[in-house]
């Protein structure tokens, strides 16, 4: 069964350049998702391919669209961001995960990083770092030429090697 398209999934179809980074946004707060969309819009080649408010929807979209990057909140409307983080292990290659939370407590940071999150940001103090992280990932993708005999680009390593 095909998943219904979200408003943000149509963004990919309207940009003229091919996406360098396909981003999935999993956060229960519409205002946060809007701010993330606004922050990422000026970054060339970064396309938000879907949005989810719940863990199950985030996992479904992640499996269906194989994003390069997942921007993930810990506390969701239903479920927990940790569930989404665990599900990324089923993808090949695994996406880069940026956890953004209003609960930047050391135990959360440790759990998320131990489970494979690549970045752990405090929404209120480090929101601007999100743009820097995505710009760096997009730049790394631009500098890696496509080679037909190699694996697809791996955003975790910044190369086209697994």
Secondary structure, DSSP 8 states (H G I E B T S, - for coil): ------GGGGHHHH-SS--SEEEEEE-S-HHHHHHHHHHHHTSTTEEEEEEESSHHHHHHHHHHH--SEEEE-SB-SSSBHHHHHHHGGGSSS--EEEEEES---HHHHHHHHHTT-SEEEEHHHHHHHHHHHHHHHHHHHHHS---TTS---BTTTTBS--
